[in-house]
Amino acid sequence: MKSFFVCLVLGLVTLFVTGCAPRTHSMGYTLMPSPLQHRVDPDSVNNNLDVSASGFWGFSDDAESIKSVNAGGGNVSATYRFNKRTAFFFANVAVGGFGGSAKFSCDEKDDCDEIGKKFEAKNYWEWLNSNDGHKVYSYGVAQERVSLGGEINTNAIILGFAKGVQFYQASGSYERTREDLIDMRYVDYKNSEDRLDWANVSMLWLGTYLGKRGRFGNIVIEFDVLHGKGGLFKDGWTRSTKYTYTHPSGFFVGAAEGDLISWLFYAGKQFSF
């Protein structure tokens, strides 16, 4: 019994005096700002192709081990919807890119203060307080997304789900410095994303049409999660919530709240064929 309590005390001491290495994400792990578009007419069961183009700007004061983020870019998206009995299904392809600047930071939950200064996060904390740690770094990202899903459209509700894959290619001084920090093991090196990588993406949305048959457009809230190859909450993940209004003419505006870039504001035009 005595040995049990000794082990228990040693275990608790180890838990409280051991800091966790901070985690950094590639900027390519940001979810694509391009929102999924929906049928203009909720009663339509015809096959059609929707193509949309949008631009966006975003920022973040303090995210996961990153701060002072600025981002700007654009996306092009194409959605093919099937007809008749298969009108529920659709396929989407989107490509885009963005660039900007950011500074490295550290969250309190990663023990970069107090305990972290003394243990595993000490090297990263010291680096953050060096000249390199105070620099502003640039980045550029290209992204591609392919997804399949289904959607219920009625005059009262827009409800759907999609699953896909998002690829990205990231570059710039931010990504190079991040790789150096991983190589030195100043930050978490397990399951870290590469500069050229891919991840699974899951999307769920809920909305409604405004007026009969969407006479005044539609409003949709879309919940997105980008997650690693090991599962929904394995290998790191980021999330985004998009709020979009689309006019019957095809013009749309919206905002997205997320992890790496706290807020994104976008606007674009949808063309139906």
Disulfide bonds with the S-S distance in Angstrom:
Cys106-Cys112 1.78
